Amino acid sequence: MSPRDALRRICGGLIHRVWAAIRATGAVTPKTPAGYRFRHLGEGACLSFPQGAIFGEAWIEIGEHTLVGERVSISAGMGPGVDLGPDSIVRIGRSCSIGRGSHIVGHQSIDIGDDVFTGPYVYITDQNHVYDDPEMPIGRQWPRNNPVAIGAGCWLGAGAIILPGTRIGRQSVVAGGAVVRGEFPDHCVIAGVPAKIVRRYSPETGWQPPSAPAEPGTLRALLPGA
């Protein structure tokens, strides 16, 4: 090995060790000063370094053993330093995994159940712009909030977008790139733009396309206003 190659190997190893130390030191856990700012940060929870935009921690709850990936943004409210009242706004359950680069943007209520896993770059928000006044720029019209709930055990694929007012039942799958708005029952697969149910599960028939006959309770859950 030439002296140049030896030096390159030594420097490369040193850089990787330093970066590993920075990542470990920069992570947010219940035992770090940044972790104390959260309303609740459960035992074993970790926000990986580098974090995205994190603010409104006093209104954010993250459950035990939940892993938040690199560059994930989690926010409550429009910006830092705003009093948002007595209740939490963003709640992430136990043993979840939030993929890198994702955004969870809460203003009223975002409730993510236990054991929810997401791919990278998922976007979840309970607020959207409105366009009620056709003469006023949309960005200047006051946005509208609508709570979001994602049931326990769900999997959200890479790049999925969860819009205000969405409620997803337990153990459901959201396909990558889906744009989701509305209410969906337990045990279904949701895909498309706009997202629709493409498969659902019943103990009697297993996983079936939505055109398959459904049990009365399952069908009732799929009907508007059920």
Sequence and secondary structure as in RCSB ss.txt:
>XXXX:A:sequence
MSPRDALRRICGGLIHRVWAAIRATGAVTPKTPAGYRFRHLGEGACLSFPQGAIFGEAWIEIGEHTLVGERVSIS
AGMGPGVDLGPDSIVRIGRSCSIGRGSHIVGHQSIDIGDDVFTGPYVYITDQNHVYDDPEMPIGRQWPRNNPVAI
GAGCWLGAGAIILPGTRIGRQSVVAGGAVVRGEFPDHCVIAGVPAKIVRRYSPETGWQPPSAPAEPGTLRALLPG
A
>XXXX:A:secstr
  HHHHHHHHHHHHHHHHHHHHHHHH B TTSGGGGGSSEE TT EE SS   EE GGGEEE TT EE TT EEE
ESSSTT    SS SEEE TT EE TT EEEESS EEE TT EE TT EEESEE     TTS GGGS  EE  EEE
 TT EE TT EE TT EE TT EE TT EE SEE SSEEEETTTTEEEEEEETTTEEE TTS   HHHHHHHSTT
 
